């Protein structure tokens, strides 16, 4: 029987600049209030989002001026690269490894475009070997951290004994648009932040948890729920207000189907570890998965401290959970563009 992939280490990184939610709300009022007649009605989202602060690559004043695609890309390359290095270095240190020990690197990012991709750009600074296998992944959005973990686990299992580094890095607030007077842009301004997370996997022994299995579910006719529109100014957010009720109605059956393929039910899961897309989404997931209200406490903490950072956010949840001590079986879940659900089952090593 092939050896299961094990989770060896986790780490996180955020930019130094801190933007308080109250300051963001004030700035949004100055920017949108005079031009968007529905802003006053929507402004309550800043208070009800369950968020205290976010980390950003630039101070809040930077966002008061129009920034075109070249400027946004420049900030993305600079900040995403530094966050990649910090998260990867922390994960390596925790695993007792050096960059030269890494055989494969999986890079997850959907908030900027880089060719060569991020891991190639930081290759010399990190110290990766020349024969490292590079796997950049774009387009998974909020599901990217969980899906990246699944991809990395399969790559590790295909070559037992090799070390696979997964790095998810997103700069969501770079998609902030002064020119878009839309509800989606207001909600995105209230919800999203910056961050990076890294994990190291290896098929063998010495880890904290086995990656038991992974699964996905994609719903038909849901392309317009979440994603990007692209124009000369950069990315514009597609973020449908139906996400919380959709999650409440559809996530339970999707998870049940994934578990059933492995002869498991929800009762076999000791801890659901969910991507906190927003406070309404967290509440909806508790109902969808028949959890007691307040069960997803770590998810609410991460949302309060960092906001929704897209792909890394679920890995921030995983990092906090493992520092508290992973329960016997955890199911890491996230939803992202497609519209899709992604799950990874982790079983703690005794």
N, C-alpha and C positions, 0 to 999 in steps of 0.2 A: 504494500500500500504506500503511495507517495506521501512524503511528509507534508504536513500542513504548514502554510506560511504563518510565521509569528510576527506580532507587533513588537518591535524592539525598543522604540523610543518615540516620543512626541515632543513638539516644541512650537512656540508661537512668537510672533513679532508684530509690532505696530509702530507707526511713525511717532515722532516726539511731540508734534503739535497736537494739542487737545482743544476741541471745540465743544463747549457746553451746549446742550440742547436748547437752553433758554436763549443763548446768544444766536444760535442758528434760527430759532423762531423769530427773533427780532429782526435779523437780517432778511429773512424771507419776507416778512411783512413790508420792509422798506423796498424790496425789489419787486415783489409781486402785487402788493396791496393796491397801489395806484393804477395798475394796468389789468388786473384780473378781478372781475367783479365778484367771483365766487370765492376769493381767497379768505375773506373773513369767516365764512361758513366752514371752510376747510382747515382753518388754522388750528382747530382743536386737535388735529392729528399729531401735532408736535407735543401736546401734553398727554395724549392717550396712547402714545407709541411704546410706553414702558422703557424709555431710553433716557439716560442722564447725560452721557457724553459720547463723543466719537474721537478717533484719532485721524489726522489728515496730514497730507504732505505739504500743505501750504496754510498760512494763517487765513482767517475768514475773509480778510480784505481782498485776497487774491481772486475770490469768486465774484466780486462786484463788477469786474470788467469782462467783456466778451473775450473768450479764448478759443481760437480756431483749432482745427485738427492738428497742425504741426506743433503748436504750443502744448496741447494736451498730451500728444504723443511723447514730446520731450520730457514732460514731468513723469509720465508713465514709465519710460525707460529708466530714468534716474531713480525713482522711488521704488519701483517694483524690483529693480536690481538689488538695491541695498536691503530691502526687506527679505528677498530671496536669500541673500548671503547670511543675514542674521538668523533667520529661522533654520536654515540648513546647518549652520555652524552649531547652534544650540542642540539640534537633534543629534548631530555627530558626537558632540561632547558627551551628551547623556548616554549614548550607546557605547562610548569608549572606542570610537572609530575615528579615522581621519578621512578626508575627502578621497584620498588615494584608494581607500577600501571599497568605495562605491562602484558597483558594476553597471547599474542602470539608474537613470534619473527620469522621473515622470514630472513634468511641469504643467500645472493646471492654471489657466488664466483666461478670462473672457472679457476683461475690461480695458484691454489695449492690444495692439497688434505689434509684434516684434519679429522681424525676419532679418538676420538669424534670431532664434528664439532666446528667451531669457537665460536658460542654462548655458547656452553657448556664449552669451555676452559676459557672464560672470565666471566662466570656466577657469580662466587663469587666476582670478582672485581667490576662488574657493580652493583650487588645487585638484580638480578632478583629473583622473588619468586620461591619457589620449585615446584609449580604447573604450571609453564609457559609452554605453548605449543611451541615446537621447530620445525621449518620447514626449514631445510637446502636445498638449491637448487644449483645444479652443472650443467654446460654444456650449459647454455644459452648465454654465451659470451657477446658480445656487446648489445644484446637485454635484458640482465638480469635485468637491472634497471627498464625498462618499464614493462617487464613481472612480475617482483617481485612486483611492485606497483599493477598490476592487481590481482595477487594472494592474496596479503594482503587485497585488497579491498573486495574480495569475502569472505575471512575469517572474516573480520570485519562485513560484512553485515549478515553473518550467525549467529552472536552472537551480536546483537545490544548493545551498551554501553560498549563493551570491547575495550581495546586499543591494536592496532597492530603496532609493530615496524618493519620496513623493513630496513635492512642494506646491502648495496652492497659494497664489498671491493675487489679490484683487484690489483695485483702487476705484471703488464704485463712485465716489463723489466726483470724480473727474467727468462723469457724464452729466453733471449739473448744467442746465441750460437756461441762460437768461432770456432766450428768445422763445421758449415754449410755454405758452400760457395754458397748460393742461393739468388736469387733476393728477395724472400719473406722475408728472414732473414734481408736483407739490408733495405727493406721498413719498416719492423716491428721495426728495430732499430731506424729509423727516426721518426716513428709515435707514439709509445706507451709509457705510463707512469704509475704512481701509484696514487691511490686515494681511498677514501671511501665516501659514502653518506648515509644519513639516513632520513627516513620519518616516521611520526606517523599518523596512520589512526584510525578513529572511526566512526561507524554508529550512527549518532545522530546529535547534533548541536555543535557549537563552533569552527568550522573550517573555513578555508579561501576559500575552493572550494569543490564542490561536485564531486565525481568520478562518472560520468554519465554512462560510459560503457567502455568495453575493447574488443579488438579483435585481432586475429592473422591471418596471411596468410603464408603458406609454399609452396614454389615452388618445383615441382618435379625435380628429377635428378640434384640436386644442392649440394650434400653433399661435393663436392670437392672445393667449393668456399671459405669456411672459417672453421677453426677448429684447432685441435691439432693432431700431430703425437706424439707417445710416444715411447721412447727408454731408454736405461740405463742412458743417460745424463739428462733426463727429458722431458719436452715438447718441440716440434719443431713446429713452426708456419706454418699453411696452410692459405695462404692469396693470393687469385687470383687477378691478375691485372684487371680482368673484372668487379670488384665490382662497380666502378663509372659508366660505361656505363650500367651495369645491373640495378643499382638504377635508372638511368635516364629513362630507358625503362619500368621497371616493377613496380616501387614504386607507381606511380600515379594510375594505375588500381587496385592495391592491396588496397590502401587507399580508393579509390572510393567504392570498394566492401564492406569494413568494415563499411564505413559511410552509405551506402545504406541499410544495415541490420537494421539501426536505423532511417531510413527515413531522412537522412541528405545528403548534398553534400558538396563539398569543400567550397562553398560560405558561408556555415554556420559556418565555422571555422575562428575565429578572429586571431589566432596565431598558426601556426605550430611550435612545439618545437621539434627539431630533434636531434638525436644523431649525433654529428660531427665526423664521422669516419675518416675523413681526409679532406683537403681543396678541393680536387677533388670530394669527395663524397658530401660535402656541396654544391658545385656549381651544381652538378648533381641533388641533391634534389630540389634546387630552380627551375630548369628547369622542373623536373618531376612533381612538384606540382603547376606549373604555377605561381610561386612567382616572384616578382620583384627582380632583382639582388641586393644583399645586404640585403635582408629581414632577412636572418638568421644571423643577426649581433652578437647576444649573443652567438650563436654556434661558430662563428669564434673567439670570445673573449676567450671562454672556451678552445678551441683548442690551441690558442696561449699561454695561461697561464699554461695549465696543460697537453696538448697533449691528445690523445685518451687513456682514462683509462679503456676502455671496459665498463662493466656494470654500474659503477657509473656516467659515463659521461653525460648521458641524465638527470640524477638527479641533476648534477651540473648546467646544463642549466635551469632546473626547479627552482632550488634554486635562481639563478640570476633573472629569470623572475618574480618570486613572490616578490622579493625584490624591483623590479621596479614597481610592481603592475600587477597582472594577468588580462588579458583581459577577456571579457565575457566568451568565450569558446576557450580553447586551446586543441590541439591534440598533445600529446606526442608520438613520433614515434622513432623506432630503428629497425635495421636489425642485425641479428646474425646467428650463425651456424644453419644449417638445410636444406636449407637457408631460413630464416623466417623473416617476418616483424611483429612487435608487436606495438599496439597502445592503448593509454588510453586517454579518453576524460575527461577534467576537466572544470567545469563551476563555475566561480567565484561567491562566496556568496556576495550578496549586503550588 
